[in-house]
Amino acid sequence: MKKTYSFRLFLTVLFVAVFGMVSAETVVTFDFENNGATYGGTDAGAETTGFSQEGVSVTVGIGTGTTQSKMYSNGFRFYKSNTMTVSASGNITKIEFTALANAISNKYYTADNLTYNGAALTTTSHAATATWTGSSTSVTFGNSNQVRLLKMVVTIDGEGGGGVTPDPGPGGDDPVVTTEETIASLNAATSEGKANVSLKLTSAQVVYIADNSKGGKDVYVREGSKAIMFFGTAQNFQLNSYLTGDIIVDYAPYYGVPEVKDNTSTNMDGITVTTGSNAAATVATIDELLALNHLCDYIVVKGVTITVETANNKTNYYANKDDKKVQLFKGIDVSSYAGDGNTHDVYAVFNNIYKGAPEIAPISVNEEPNGGGGGGGGVT
């Protein structure tokens, strides 16, 4: 009886050990071909900076490219020179890609265009599939040309808690942070997105708040000489307040503009908020804007003329000085100032870059907005 008992115990322990190892592995499948709408896709294609499923976050950056990747209802178009970061709370051990293999107008958008650390994932010409293997909580891919992805399968090792959305919840574990950043460091790294960033703020001031057309608020926060935008955030930021502490967000740069977005771990619990006086606009010159300084900041450009140009049935307005100009994009209506022969002070936020050129959204002309940066301007 003793031998029988020991053998049964051995089998039980063996079964538990094997079953535990098998169940620890999590597989998450992104089916872009059949469920593109689930990830924000449309028939006409919608620009995407990221999406998530079952604890796996994907952040998409424009990288050194000129066009932001798009999600369609039947596939994900990962455009040339963009970046894609796949992150999870556990160690990712394998990522399998399936791409469109058929030529379109003699062009191939196949999996052999995918790169990791600058090298192709597969050397097979016009490959329909490519696979990455390794062990990391965050993996970043690039490409040598556009890839039209139909499916992505992510395998996660449960040793690090794989497959669990990094939301601690009441009494739960801390979320897995991929990197710790500041507003200054994110301004210096505007090409590659990152999930689960712990953003450290030190006396950072909320200088402008606007309604986001897709919901939430666009909140512009300045620390020292650098600023960042909380895009479409649901957090309760207060205009002119100062923020000190840490907040977990996804870093999702948009055409070189440093933006962060809420994720399931985003909250204000780690932030100390103090009341501040009206935020002052940073005085910016057109030369500085053309050099892409003052990104996401609340600014004033002084002594400019406002002109209007029409091309391709579009009417555009510009702030001009010393034969240089910057486009006034969205924001308030400035048509009444165009060509009036006067110089003006334009208060704005620098929130867009188009084909390498700065675009600022005017908030007010000649008068500083009430409450400093103002709010609710709807400049997105």
Stockholm file with secondary structure:
# STOCKHOLM 1.0

chainA/1-380         MKKTYSFRLFLTVLFVAVFGMVSAETVVTFDFENNGATYGGTDAGAETTGFSQEGVSVTVGIGTGTTQSKMYSNGFRFYKSNTMTVSASGNITKIEFTALANAISNKYYTADNLTYNGAALTTTSHAATATWTGSSTSVTFGNSNQVRLLKMVVTIDGEGGGGVTPDPGPGGDDPVVTTEETIASLNAATSEGKANVSLKLTSAQVVYIADNSKGGKDVYVREGSKAIMFFGTAQNFQLNSYLTGDIIVDYAPYYGVPEVKDNTSTNMDGITVTTGSNAAATVATIDELLALNHLCDYIVVKGVTITVETANNKTNYYANKDDKKVQLFKGIDVSSYAGDGNTHDVYAVFNNIYKGAPEIAPISVNEEPNGGGGGGGGVT
#=GR chainA/1-380 SS CHHHHHHHHHHHHHHHHHHHHHHHCEEEEEEHHHHGGGGTCBSSCEECSEEEETTEEEEEECTTCSSCCEEETTEEEECTTCEEEEEEEEEEEEEEEEECCSCBTTBCCCGGGEEETTEESCCSTTCSEEEEEEEEEEEEEEESSCEEEEEEEEEEEGGGTTTCCSCCCTTCCCCCCSEEEEHHHHHTCTTSCEEEEEEEEEEEEEEEEEECTTSSEEEEEEETTEEEEEEEECSCCCTTCEEEEEEEEEECCBTTBCEEECCTTCCSTTEEEECCCCCCCEECCHHHHHTTCSTTCEEEEEEEEEEEEEETTEEEEEEEETTEEEEECSSSCCGGGTTSSCCEEEEEEEEEEETTEEEEEEEEESSCCTTTTCBCCCCC
#=GC SS_cons         CHHHHHHHHHHHHHHHHHHHHHHHCEEEEEEHHHHGGGGTCBSSCEECSEEEETTEEEEEECTTCSSCCEEETTEEEECTTCEEEEEEEEEEEEEEEEECCSCBTTBCCCGGGEEETTEESCCSTTCSEEEEEEEEEEEEEEESSCEEEEEEEEEEEGGGTTTCCSCCCTTCCCCCCSEEEEHHHHHTCTTSCEEEEEEEEEEEEEEEEEECTTSSEEEEEEETTEEEEEEEECSCCCTTCEEEEEEEEEECCBTTBCEEECCTTCCSTTEEEECCCCCCCEECCHHHHHTTCSTTCEEEEEEEEEEEEEETTEEEEEEEETTEEEEECSSSCCGGGTTSSCCEEEEEEEEEEETTEEEEEEEEESSCCTTTTCBCCCCC
//
